[in-house]
Amino acid sequence: MYASRNGVIIPKEEAVVPITSREVQSGFYVYESLRVLGGFVTRINDHLDRLLASAKGIHLTHPFTKESIHRWVDELIEADHIGDATVRITLYGGADPVLFIVPVELLRYPDSYYRDGVKAVTFEGERLFPTHKSGSLLLNYVALEEAKRFGGFEALLVDRNGRVLEGTRSNFFAFSNNTLHTADEDLVLGGITRSEVLRSARELGFTIDLNPIYLEDLLTGRYTEAFISATSMAAMPLHTIDDLRFSAPFERTRALHDCVRARQWQ
């Protein structure tokens, strides 16, 4: 298999960075994960816009353009005969910026996750630079490992004000009847799939409340459904948050999931 380094096709095993690099040690990079289906990259322009916006947001300067990165992704798909895959773009800063494009196996989840839901646990912590997709991922890693120890699929991050803002790798939503609640984008990462969820919710006639969800309200049973979203999962229902249970069939979440997935070719 192949990878791309600054637009040059290389063997995948050569897509490495030096551990002595200050930028590598500090996690001074931004990244995006693209979903490729049948050789077609879904929402690539949106992903590249966010990649470049994240770089600008943490003052990571580089010479790469949206057009050149788009071309390099297409060249790698052709060279590697990629059909279905996840393509990860990682842009490291420093004196000599490096941009890697690397294909990995496409994330797929069992149908049971969407039918029965998955478990999440809450974890106190706030992401550094929350509106940018940067390499500051220690909190995400520790929180997700904690969730796994309790049999969870995802950890939901709770800030100092008791607000459940997002997951370690997902956006977070909850329904109270026909109102969809989620934090506004000045508090969380503006997800590509998140925007599709909100667009689909409006089309399905749901009311949208862009105010953060407080853990205290969540655990008292105010909300009727809860779910997480990301490129790999669309809208995935939660059957449990800590000791709080939600009951299938998660009709509103499943309607949103189907609507988001139907747009993946647009």
ChimeraX attribute file (.defattr): number of C-alpha atoms within 10 A of each C-alpha:
attribute: neighborCount
match mode: 1-to-1
recipient: residues
	/A:1	14
	/A:2	18
	/A:3	26
	/A:4	23
	/A:5	21
	/A:6	16
	/A:7	20
	/A:8	12
	/A:9	18
	/A:10	15
	/A:11	12
	/A:12	15
	/A:13	10
	/A:14	11
	/A:15	16
	/A:16	9
	/A:17	12
	/A:18	9
	/A:19	9
	/A:20	8
	/A:21	11
	/A:22	12
	/A:23	18
	/A:24	16
	/A:25	10
	/A:26	10
	/A:27	16
	/A:28	19
	/A:29	23
	/A:30	26
	/A:31	24
	/A:32	20
	/A:33	20
	/A:34	22
	/A:35	22
	/A:36	21
	/A:37	16
	/A:38	10
	/A:39	15
	/A:40	17
	/A:41	22
	/A:42	17
	/A:43	18
	/A:44	19
	/A:45	13
	/A:46	12
	/A:47	19
	/A:48	21
	/A:49	11
	/A:50	22
	/A:51	23
	/A:52	22
	/A:53	17
	/A:54	22
	/A:55	22
	/A:56	14
	/A:57	16
	/A:58	16
	/A:59	11
	/A:60	18
	/A:61	16
	/A:62	18
	/A:63	9
	/A:64	15
	/A:65	11
	/A:66	15
	/A:67	10
	/A:68	13
	/A:69	19
	/A:70	15
	/A:71	13
	/A:72	21
	/A:73	24
	/A:74	15
	/A:75	16
	/A:76	23
	/A:77	22
	/A:78	12
	/A:79	13
	/A:80	13
	/A:81	13
	/A:82	20
	/A:83	15
	/A:84	19
	/A:85	21
	/A:86	21
	/A:87	23
	/A:88	17
	/A:89	22
	/A:90	20
	/A:91	24
	/A:92	24
	/A:93	22
	/A:94	15
	/A:95	9
	/A:96	10
	/A:97	16
	/A:98	18
	/A:99	22
	/A:100	23
	/A:101	26
	/A:102	23
	/A:103	25
	/A:104	14
	/A:105	9
	/A:106	16
	/A:107	12
	/A:108	9
	/A:109	11
	/A:110	7
	/A:111	9
	/A:112	9
	/A:113	16
	/A:114	22
	/A:115	16
	/A:116	17
	/A:117	22
	/A:118	20
	/A:119	25
	/A:120	26
	/A:121	23
	/A:122	21
	/A:123	22
	/A:124	15
	/A:125	15
	/A:126	17
	/A:127	21
	/A:128	14
	/A:129	16
	/A:130	17
	/A:131	18
	/A:132	23
	/A:133	24
	/A:134	24
	/A:135	19
	/A:136	18
	/A:137	15
	/A:138	12
	/A:139	17
	/A:140	21
	/A:141	14
	/A:142	13
	/A:143	22
	/A:144	24
	/A:145	16
	/A:146	17
	/A:147	21
	/A:148	15
	/A:149	9
	/A:150	12
	/A:151	13
	/A:152	19
	/A:153	17
	/A:154	25
	/A:155	28
	/A:156	28
	/A:157	25
	/A:158	21
	/A:159	17
	/A:160	10
	/A:161	8
	/A:162	15
	/A:163	20
	/A:164	25
	/A:165	27
	/A:166	28
	/A:167	24
	/A:168	20
	/A:169	19
	/A:170	25
	/A:171	23
	/A:172	27
	/A:173	27
	/A:174	22
	/A:175	21
	/A:176	14
	/A:177	13
	/A:178	14
	/A:179	15
	/A:180	23
	/A:181	21
	/A:182	22
	/A:183	20
	/A:184	14
	/A:185	14
	/A:186	9
	/A:187	16
	/A:188	21
	/A:189	23
	/A:190	17
	/A:191	20
	/A:192	18
	/A:193	23
	/A:194	24
	/A:195	12
	/A:196	21
	/A:197	24
	/A:198	20
	/A:199	15
	/A:200	19
	/A:201	22
	/A:202	13
	/A:203	11
	/A:204	14
	/A:205	10
	/A:206	16
	/A:207	16
	/A:208	16
	/A:209	15
	/A:210	13
	/A:211	14
	/A:212	19
	/A:213	22
	/A:214	15
	/A:215	16
	/A:216	12
	/A:217	12
	/A:218	17
	/A:219	14
	/A:220	9
	/A:221	13
	/A:222	13
	/A:223	18
	/A:224	17
	/A:225	25
	/A:226	26
	/A:227	26
	/A:228	24
	/A:229	24
	/A:230	18
	/A:231	22
	/A:232	18
	/A:233	18
	/A:234	25
	/A:235	30
	/A:236	26
	/A:237	31
	/A:238	29
	/A:239	24
	/A:240	19
	/A:241	20
	/A:242	17
	/A:243	9
	/A:244	15
	/A:245	16
	/A:246	19
	/A:247	13
	/A:248	14
	/A:249	15
	/A:250	21
	/A:251	12
	/A:252	19
	/A:253	26
	/A:254	18
	/A:255	14
	/A:256	22
	/A:257	22
	/A:258	13
	/A:259	20
	/A:260	22
	/A:261	16
	/A:262	10
	/A:263	12
	/A:264	18
	/A:265	10
	/A:266	6
